[in-house]
Amino acid sequence: MSIDFTANTPAKGTFPVKWIHGSKSLLDNTDPPVQVHWYNPHTVIMRENKAYNYEGAFMYLYFGNHRAILLDQGSTASPIEWPLRNVVDAVINTWCRRNGKGPDYELVLAFSHLHGDHYAAQNQFLDRANTRIMGLTQEEMTAFWGMTNYPVERVSFDLGGRELWVWGNPGHIDSEFAYYDRYTQILFTGDMFYRGRCYIGNFQLWMASMKRLIEFADTHPIAHIVGCHIEISKAGQDYPRATTYQPDEPPLQMDVAMLRRTYAFAQTITKPGIYFTGDVYLCNQTRGRMTIDKNPYAY
């Protein structure tokens, strides 16, 4: 059975009213290690339980006729502590049963950028049959997509009738990507732009990436923009780094208007520092400061 991923786009979907958001202690936590949410019948969004790892990373599983791709693999390597492989295999088996796919259905593992909280659990899949895994160097990452002109080149990756577009999105760090799913019209921007502390390592590269995102939004429909984390409250309060309980989170999904506001604000920044745009925190070249809070123990 072949699925048509080109008709009636964007494919509609839903987000949870509230994501699992950790707890005051792991002992009190009753949520699963990984939250699985079916955005629609062919798209799954997962979240790492913040009580297991404060990063609370989001991961995106897109299904096509020939293969699925898992974008990001979370912050915890140990399958005993955090069984991502078991969860992903169960989701894929469910989708394959529903859609008449056999045991040779392929899984591709890729990630947004070269920080460990986005690929830590790759090792759980090393012995998995019919699985391709993106390498952990800039050269391997670009070669995986067939890119020869990073970061400006946009390449297409076919999941079997479902097309992803991939291009370079540096600025948070030098090695990162943006992913656009033509089926749902969801744009995934990783840690370069998300609801939280956007740590900017190279402001010039980040601004160039933002400009590419804006230009893309000018010419292509975007249903939602999503990132890898949530680190602020609905009121814009920063949840300090290593927080494992975030009871008042805003939605994961963002829109193009928010992207445009952030870019306009960023054009007024002339020096390193931490800036609240009204939507996100821009932490421009402030690697030594990992949270917005003042140190309560400082004299």
C-alpha positions as CSV (number, residue, x, y, z in Angstrom):
1,M,0.0,0.0,0.0
2,S,1.5,3.3,-1.1
3,I,0.7,6.5,0.8
4,D,0.3,9.8,-1.1
5,F,2.3,12.4,0.8
6,T,1.8,15.1,-1.8
7,A,-2.0,15.7,-1.8
8,N,-3.9,17.8,0.6
9,T,-0.9,19.5,2.2
10,P,-0.1,20.6,4.7
11,A,-1.1,17.4,6.5
12,K,-2.9,18.5,9.6
13,G,-1.9,17.4,13.1
14,T,-2.2,18.2,16.7
15,F,0.1,19.0,19.6
16,P,-0.6,18.0,23.2
17,V,-2.3,20.5,25.4
18,K,0.6,19.9,27.8
19,W,3.8,17.9,27.3
20,I,5.3,15.9,30.2
21,H,7.5,18.4,32.0
22,G,9.4,16.6,34.7
23,S,8.7,16.6,38.4
24,K,10.3,17.9,41.6
25,S,12.1,14.6,42.1
26,L,12.6,11.5,39.9
27,L,11.2,9.3,42.8
28,D,7.9,11.2,42.5
29,N,7.8,11.0,38.7
30,T,5.2,8.7,37.1
31,D,5.6,9.7,33.5
32,P,7.2,7.4,30.9
33,P,10.9,7.9,30.1
34,V,9.8,9.1,26.6
35,Q,6.5,10.7,25.7
36,V,5.2,9.6,22.4
37,H,2.7,11.9,20.6
38,W,1.2,11.0,17.2
39,Y,0.9,14.4,15.5
40,N,-0.9,12.7,12.7
41,P,-0.9,9.1,11.5
42,H,2.5,9.4,9.8
43,T,4.3,11.9,12.1
44,V,5.4,11.3,15.7
45,I,6.9,13.8,18.1
46,M,8.7,12.5,21.2
47,R,10.0,14.2,24.4
48,E,12.6,13.0,26.8
49,N,11.3,13.0,30.4
50,K,13.0,16.0,32.2
51,A,13.1,14.0,35.4
52,Y,15.5,11.6,33.7
53,N,17.5,14.4,32.0
54,Y,17.0,18.1,32.4
55,E,17.4,18.7,28.7
56,G,13.9,17.4,28.0
57,A,14.9,17.0,24.3
58,F,12.3,16.8,21.6
59,M,12.7,14.3,18.7
60,Y,10.8,14.0,15.4
61,L,10.0,10.7,13.6
62,Y,8.7,11.1,10.1
63,F,7.4,8.1,8.1
64,G,7.6,7.6,4.3
65,N,6.8,4.7,2.1
66,H,10.3,3.4,2.0
67,R,11.9,4.6,5.3
68,A,11.5,6.7,8.4
69,I,13.8,9.3,9.8
70,L,14.4,10.1,13.4
71,L,15.7,13.6,13.9
72,D,17.6,13.8,17.2
73,Q,18.2,11.0,19.6
74,G,18.1,12.7,23.0
75,S,20.5,13.3,25.9
76,T,20.9,9.9,27.6
77,A,23.0,7.1,26.1
78,S,22.2,4.2,28.5
79,P,19.4,2.0,27.3
80,I,18.9,0.8,30.9
81,E,18.4,4.3,32.2
82,W,16.5,5.6,29.1
83,P,15.3,3.0,26.6
84,L,14.8,5.2,23.4
85,R,15.5,2.2,21.1
86,N,12.7,0.2,22.6
87,V,10.3,3.1,22.3
88,V,11.2,3.9,18.7
89,D,11.0,0.2,17.6
90,A,7.6,-0.1,19.2
91,V,6.3,3.0,17.3
92,I,7.8,1.8,14.0
93,N,6.2,-1.6,14.5
94,T,2.9,0.0,15.1
95,W,3.1,2.2,12.0
96,C,4.3,-0.8,9.9
97,R,1.4,-2.9,11.0
98,R,-1.1,-0.2,10.2
99,N,0.4,0.5,6.8
100,G,1.4,-3.0,5.5
101,K,5.2,-2.6,5.7
102,G,7.5,-5.5,6.3
103,P,10.5,-6.1,8.6
104,D,12.9,-4.6,6.0
105,Y,11.5,-1.1,6.5
106,E,14.4,1.3,6.9
107,L,15.2,3.7,9.7
108,V,17.5,6.7,9.3
109,L,19.0,8.5,12.3
110,A,20.0,12.1,11.8
111,F,20.3,15.1,14.2
112,S,20.2,18.8,14.3
113,H,23.7,19.6,15.4
114,L,26.8,18.3,17.1
115,H,25.9,18.6,20.7
116,G,25.6,15.4,22.8
117,D,22.1,16.1,24.0
118,H,20.9,15.5,20.4
119,Y,22.6,12.3,19.5
120,A,23.5,10.6,22.8
121,A,21.3,7.6,22.3
122,Q,22.6,6.8,18.8
123,N,24.6,4.0,20.3
124,Q,21.4,2.1,21.1
125,F,20.8,1.6,17.4
126,L,24.2,0.5,16.3
127,D,23.2,-3.2,15.9
128,R,19.7,-2.5,14.5
129,A,19.1,-4.0,11.1
130,N,18.1,-1.8,8.2
131,T,19.4,1.4,9.9
132,R,21.5,4.2,8.6
133,I,23.2,6.6,11.0
134,M,24.6,10.0,10.3
135,G,28.2,10.4,11.4
136,L,29.5,12.7,14.1
137,T,31.8,15.0,12.2
138,Q,31.0,18.0,10.0
139,E,32.5,16.1,7.0
140,E,30.4,13.0,7.7
141,M,27.2,15.1,8.3
142,T,27.4,17.0,5.0
143,A,28.4,13.9,3.1
144,F,25.4,12.1,4.5
145,W,23.1,14.6,2.8
146,G,25.3,15.0,-0.3
147,M,26.0,18.6,0.4
148,T,28.9,20.3,-1.4
149,N,28.2,23.9,-0.6
150,Y,27.4,24.1,3.1
151,P,25.5,26.0,4.6
152,V,23.7,27.6,1.7
153,E,22.9,24.5,-0.4
154,R,19.5,23.0,0.1
155,V,19.2,19.3,-0.6
156,S,16.2,16.9,-0.8
157,F,15.9,13.7,1.1
158,D,13.2,11.2,0.0
159,L,11.5,9.0,2.5
160,G,9.5,7.4,-0.2
161,G,7.0,9.9,-1.5
162,R,7.6,12.2,1.5
163,E,10.3,14.8,0.9
164,L,12.5,16.5,3.4
165,W,14.5,19.6,2.6
166,V,17.8,20.1,4.5
167,W,20.2,23.0,4.6
168,G,22.9,24.4,6.9
169,N,21.7,26.4,9.9
170,P,24.9,27.4,11.8
171,G,25.3,30.1,14.5
172,H,24.4,28.2,17.7
173,I,27.4,26.1,16.6
174,D,29.1,25.7,13.2
175,S,27.7,22.3,12.4
176,E,23.9,22.3,12.4
177,F,21.0,21.9,10.0
178,A,17.4,23.0,9.4
179,Y,14.8,20.5,8.3
180,Y,11.6,21.2,6.4
181,D,9.0,18.5,5.9
182,R,7.0,19.2,2.8
183,Y,4.2,16.9,4.0
184,T,3.4,18.7,7.3
185,Q,5.1,21.9,6.3
186,I,6.9,21.8,9.7
187,L,10.2,23.6,9.9
188,F,12.6,22.2,12.5
189,T,15.3,24.7,13.6
190,G,17.1,22.7,16.3
191,D,18.8,24.8,19.0
192,M,19.4,27.7,16.6
193,F,15.8,29.0,17.2
194,Y,13.5,27.6,19.9
195,R,11.5,28.6,23.0
196,G,14.3,29.2,25.4
197,R,17.8,30.4,25.6
198,C,19.2,30.6,22.0
199,Y,22.9,30.3,22.7
200,I,24.7,32.1,19.9
201,G,28.3,31.1,19.4
202,N,28.9,33.0,16.2
203,F,26.6,36.0,15.8
204,Q,27.5,36.6,12.1
205,L,26.7,33.0,11.2
206,W,23.5,33.0,13.3
207,M,22.3,36.2,11.6
208,A,23.0,34.7,8.1
209,S,21.1,31.6,9.1
210,M,18.2,33.7,10.4
211,K,18.2,35.6,7.1
212,R,18.0,32.2,5.2
213,L,15.1,31.1,7.3
214,I,13.2,34.4,6.7
215,E,13.8,34.2,3.0
216,F,12.6,30.6,3.0
217,A,9.4,31.7,4.9
218,D,8.9,34.4,2.3
219,T,8.5,31.8,-0.5
220,H,7.3,28.6,1.2
221,P,4.4,27.8,3.5
222,I,5.2,27.0,7.1
223,A,2.6,25.5,9.3
224,H,4.7,25.4,12.4
225,I,8.3,26.0,13.5
226,V,9.7,23.6,16.2
227,G,12.9,23.4,18.1
228,C,14.7,20.9,20.4
229,H,13.8,22.3,23.9
230,I,11.5,24.4,26.0
231,E,13.3,26.5,28.6
232,I,11.0,29.3,29.5
233,S,7.6,29.7,31.1
234,K,4.4,31.0,29.4
235,A,5.2,34.4,30.8
236,G,8.7,34.4,29.5
237,Q,10.5,33.5,32.7
238,D,13.7,31.6,32.3
239,Y,13.8,28.1,33.8
240,P,17.4,27.9,35.0
241,R,19.7,25.3,33.5
242,A,19.4,21.9,34.9
243,T,15.8,22.5,35.9
244,T,13.9,19.1,36.0
245,Y,10.4,20.5,36.6
246,Q,8.8,23.0,34.3
247,P,5.0,23.1,35.2
248,D,4.2,26.3,33.2
249,E,5.6,25.7,29.8
250,P,4.5,27.5,26.6
251,P,3.7,25.4,23.5
252,L,6.5,23.8,21.6
253,Q,5.3,25.1,18.3
254,M,6.2,28.6,17.1
255,D,5.1,30.6,14.0
256,V,6.7,32.7,11.3
257,A,5.7,35.9,13.0
258,M,7.8,35.0,16.0
259,L,10.7,34.2,13.7
260,R,10.4,37.6,12.0
261,R,10.1,39.5,15.4
262,T,13.3,37.7,16.6
263,Y,15.2,38.6,13.5
264,A,14.1,42.2,13.7
265,F,15.2,42.4,17.3
266,A,18.5,40.7,16.6
267,Q,19.3,43.4,14.1
268,T,19.5,45.9,17.0
269,I,22.1,43.9,18.9
270,T,25.6,45.3,18.7
271,K,27.5,43.5,21.5
272,P,27.6,40.3,23.4
273,G,25.0,39.9,26.1
274,I,21.6,38.3,27.0
275,Y,18.6,39.8,25.4
276,F,14.9,38.9,25.9
277,T,13.0,39.6,22.7
278,G,9.6,39.1,24.2
279,D,9.5,35.5,22.7
280,V,13.0,34.0,23.4
281,Y,16.3,34.8,25.0
282,L,19.2,35.5,22.7
283,C,22.4,34.7,24.5
284,N,24.9,36.3,22.2
285,Q,28.4,34.9,22.9
286,T,27.7,34.3,26.6
287,R,29.0,30.7,26.8
288,G,30.2,31.3,30.4
289,R,26.6,32.2,31.5
290,M,24.4,29.2,31.2
291,T,21.3,30.7,32.8
292,I,19.6,34.1,33.1
293,D,19.4,34.0,36.9
294,K,21.9,35.8,39.1
295,N,24.0,33.6,41.2
296,P,22.2,33.5,44.6
297,Y,25.4,32.3,46.3
298,A,27.6,35.1,45.1
299,Y,29.0,37.5,47.7
